[in-house]
Amino acid sequence: MSDVKKAIQSETIRNTPLTQKELNSLFVRYQANGAIGFENVYYQGKSWPWWLKPFFKAYYNSKGYIENMSRHFDLYNTEPMTGSVIFGIILGLEERKAIHKDVDPEMIRSLKVSLQGPIAGIGDSLVQATLIPILITLTLSISSETGNLMGPILYILALCGILFPYSYFLFKKGYQMGSKALDLLSHNVLPKVTKAVSVFGLTLIGSLAAQRVTAKLALSYMSDGKVVMVQDTLDGIYPNLISLLVILFLYWLMKKKKVSSTIIIYAMMAVVIALSFLKIV
């Protein structure tokens, strides 16, 4: 058999692990997010061949490159920062498959698809529903005090400063531990972490809401020939009661009635303008 035919039949062209430089390059490529399309059934699925393209080119000849790339066009959708642990797991398994040839490619495919749901739940809870709202609340407070762009700048720096190391740590652990990487987010550890972060976030948002939300009535009444403001009477009984009721009402709209924040913002603007015109607030 000629050398050309041997080269065509031989898929693997490398048997050494990825270097640290190559791992970092693949992680940066993952952070670029690749191709995301919500107009079809793939969602983030088209990103996987793009993320793994340099790896497959380094480890396989043209035939193996095409075969392995074609395995990763599956529906995929998860929280991307926490999802880096999945990328690390799959990359570690793909490397073992290429070098030792003892990993079933269908197992890799099934593992990737099965992990996206649990990781999405973890990532959405920690990142999308907790970290980002906390940072937005803090930086909005800073912007309202300084009246400049310091708030948005700090938000970007804080978000990148937290999420990039967080994502890289999960990526490296995923790569190192392979299919056991999900133990890092085990059922014993995750509830404690989620509860601690949630309590901190709720405490912070609650304290900022108490400081920033101001709702006062402009109504008054006569008592013993003197004008008494309704707001002063309420403050004597329960300081900032109206502000508290406004916060609880907005929470009820969002939590129980599922009203979007955008609708609430515009509705509140209209209500405040109307009540101010009527000299109620």
C-alpha positions in Angstrom: 0.0 0.0 0.0 1.4 3.4 -0.9 2.2 6.0 1.7 -0.6 8.2 0.3 -3.2 5.6 0.9 -1.8 5.0 4.4 -2.1 8.7 5.1 -5.7 8.8 3.9 -6.7 5.8 6.1 -4.8 7.0 9.2 -6.9 9.5 11.1 -4.8 10.5 14.0 -1.7 12.6 13.2 -0.7 13.5 16.8 -0.4 11.6 20.1 0.7 14.3 22.6 -1.6 16.3 24.9 -2.5 19.9 24.4 0.0 22.5 25.6 -1.0 25.2 28.0 -0.8 27.7 25.2 -3.1 25.6 23.1 -5.6 25.3 25.9 -5.6 29.0 26.5 -6.2 29.6 22.8 -9.1 27.2 22.7 -10.6 28.9 25.8 -10.4 32.3 24.2 -12.0 30.9 21.1 -14.8 29.5 23.3 -15.3 32.9 24.9 -15.7 34.4 21.4 -18.9 32.3 21.4 -18.7 31.3 17.7 -22.1 31.0 15.9 -25.3 31.4 17.8 -28.6 31.3 15.8 -32.0 31.3 17.4 -33.7 31.2 14.0 -33.2 27.4 13.8 -33.0 24.4 16.0 -29.3 24.5 16.6 -29.1 27.5 18.9 -25.4 27.3 20.1 -24.9 24.0 18.4 -23.1 25.5 15.4 -20.5 26.9 17.8 -19.1 23.6 18.7 -17.5 22.7 15.4 -16.0 26.2 15.3 -14.7 26.0 18.9 -13.1 22.6 18.3 -11.8 23.3 14.8 -8.2 24.0 15.8 -8.1 20.8 17.9 -9.4 18.6 15.2 -7.0 20.1 12.6 -4.1 19.5 15.0 -5.0 15.8 15.8 -6.5 14.5 12.6 -5.9 14.3 8.9 -8.5 15.6 6.5 -10.7 12.5 6.7 -10.7 12.5 10.5 -11.2 16.2 10.7 -14.4 16.0 8.6 -15.8 13.0 10.5 -15.2 14.6 13.9 -16.5 18.0 13.0 -19.7 16.5 11.7 -20.4 14.9 15.2 -20.9 18.2 16.8 -23.8 19.7 14.9 -26.4 19.0 17.6 -29.0 21.2 19.4 -27.1 22.9 22.2 -28.2 25.8 24.5 -26.8 26.6 27.9 -25.5 29.5 30.1 -22.1 30.1 28.4 -19.9 31.2 31.3 -20.8 28.2 33.5 -21.0 26.1 30.3 -17.3 26.4 29.9 -17.1 23.3 32.2 -18.9 21.3 29.5 -16.4 22.6 26.9 -13.6 21.5 29.1 -15.1 18.1 29.7 -15.7 17.5 25.9 -12.2 18.8 25.0 -10.6 16.4 27.5 -12.5 13.5 26.2 -11.8 14.4 22.6 -8.1 14.5 23.4 -8.2 11.1 25.1 -10.2 9.7 22.1 -7.5 11.1 19.7 -4.5 9.9 21.7 -5.7 6.6 23.3 -8.7 5.7 21.1 -10.6 4.3 24.1 -13.5 6.8 24.2 -16.8 6.2 22.3 -17.6 9.2 20.2 -21.3 8.7 20.8 -20.6 8.9 24.5 -19.0 12.3 24.0 -22.0 13.4 22.0 -24.5 12.2 24.5 -22.6 13.7 27.5 -22.5 17.1 25.8 -26.2 17.1 25.1 -27.2 15.7 28.5 -25.1 18.2 30.5 -26.5 21.4 28.9 -29.7 21.4 30.9 -28.3 21.0 34.4 -25.5 23.4 33.7 -28.0 26.0 32.3 -30.0 25.8 35.5 -26.8 26.4 37.6 -25.5 29.1 35.4 -28.8 31.0 35.1 -29.2 30.9 38.9 -25.7 32.1 39.8 -24.9 34.4 36.9 -28.0 35.6 35.1 -30.4 35.8 38.1 -27.9 36.7 40.9 -24.6 38.2 39.9 -25.7 40.4 37.1 -28.6 42.0 38.9 -26.4 42.6 41.9 -23.7 44.3 39.8 -26.3 46.4 37.9 -27.9 47.5 41.2 -24.6 48.6 42.6 -23.3 50.4 39.5 -26.7 52.2 39.0 -26.4 53.4 42.5 -22.9 54.7 41.8 -24.0 56.4 38.6 -26.9 58.2 40.4 -24.5 59.5 42.9 -21.7 60.6 40.6 -23.7 61.5 37.6 -21.1 60.2 35.2 -20.1 57.1 33.3 -18.2 55.6 36.2 -21.1 53.2 37.0 -21.2 51.5 33.5 -17.4 51.3 33.4 -17.3 49.7 36.8 -20.0 47.3 35.8 -18.1 46.1 32.7 -14.8 45.8 34.7 -16.5 43.9 37.6 -18.4 41.6 35.3 -15.3 40.7 33.3 -13.2 40.5 36.4 -15.5 38.0 38.0 -16.9 36.0 35.1 -13.6 35.5 33.1 -11.7 33.8 36.0 -14.9 31.9 37.0 -15.3 30.5 33.5 -11.6 29.7 33.1 -11.5 27.9 36.4 -14.5 25.7 35.3 -12.9 25.1 31.9 -9.6 23.9 33.4 -11.4 21.7 35.9 -13.6 20.2 33.2 -10.5 19.5 31.1 -8.6 17.9 34.0 -11.4 15.8 35.4 -13.2 14.8 32.2 -16.7 13.3 32.8 -16.2 13.7 36.6 -16.1 17.4 36.4 -19.8 17.7 37.3 -18.7 16.6 40.8 -17.3 20.1 41.2 -20.9 21.3 41.2 -22.2 18.4 43.3 -25.6 18.3 45.0 -23.9 18.8 48.4 -22.0 21.9 47.5 -24.3 23.7 45.0 -27.3 24.4 47.3 -25.1 26.0 49.9 -23.3 28.2 47.4 -26.6 29.2 45.7 -28.3 30.0 49.1 -25.3 32.1 50.3 -25.2 34.1 47.1 -28.9 34.5 47.0 -29.1 35.7 50.6 -26.3 38.2 50.0 -28.0 39.5 46.8 -31.4 39.9 48.4 -29.9 41.7 51.4 -28.0 44.1 49.2 -30.9 44.8 46.8 -33.2 45.2 49.8 -30.9 47.8 51.4 -30.4 49.7 48.2 -34.2 49.7 47.5 -34.8 51.2 50.9 -32.3 54.0 50.2 -33.2 54.7 46.6 -37.0 54.3 46.3 -38.7 57.4 47.6 -42.5 57.7 47.4 -44.1 60.6 49.3 -47.6 61.9 49.3 -48.3 65.6 48.7 -51.8 65.4 50.3 -52.6 67.4 53.4 -55.5 68.0 55.8 -56.5 70.7 58.4 -56.1 69.9 62.1 -56.8 72.6 64.7 -56.4 75.3 62.1 -53.0 73.9 60.9 -52.1 72.2 57.7 -50.8 68.7 58.3 -49.1 66.7 55.7 -50.4 63.2 55.3 -46.8 62.0 54.7 -45.7 63.4 58.1 -48.5 61.5 59.8 -47.6 58.2 58.1 -43.9 58.7 58.9 -44.9 59.1 62.5 -46.6 55.7 62.4 -44.4 53.8 60.0 -41.5 55.7 58.3 -41.3 55.2 54.5 -44.4 53.1 54.5 -45.4 54.2 51.0 -42.0 53.4 49.6 -42.2 49.9 51.1 -45.7 49.3 49.6 -44.5 50.4 46.2 -41.5 48.0 46.4 -43.8 45.1 47.5 -46.3 45.9 44.8 -43.7 45.9 42.0 -42.3 42.7 43.4 -45.8 41.2 43.3 -46.2 42.3 39.7 -42.9 40.7 38.6 -43.0 37.6 40.8 -46.6 36.6 40.8 -48.1 38.2 37.6 -45.0 37.8 35.5 -45.1 41.4 34.2 -41.9 42.3 32.4 -39.6 44.9 33.9 -39.9 47.0 30.7 -43.6 47.3 31.0 -43.3 48.1 34.7 -40.8 50.9 34.0 -43.0 52.6 31.4 -46.1 52.1 33.5 -44.4 53.6 36.6 -43.3 56.6 34.6 -46.9 57.2 33.4 -48.3 56.8 36.9 -45.8 59.1 38.5 -46.4 61.8 35.9 -50.2 61.5 36.3 -50.0 61.6 40.1 -47.6 64.6 40.1 -50.0 66.5 37.7 -52.8 65.8 40.2 -50.6 66.9 43.1 -51.0 63.6 44.9 -47.3 62.8 45.1 
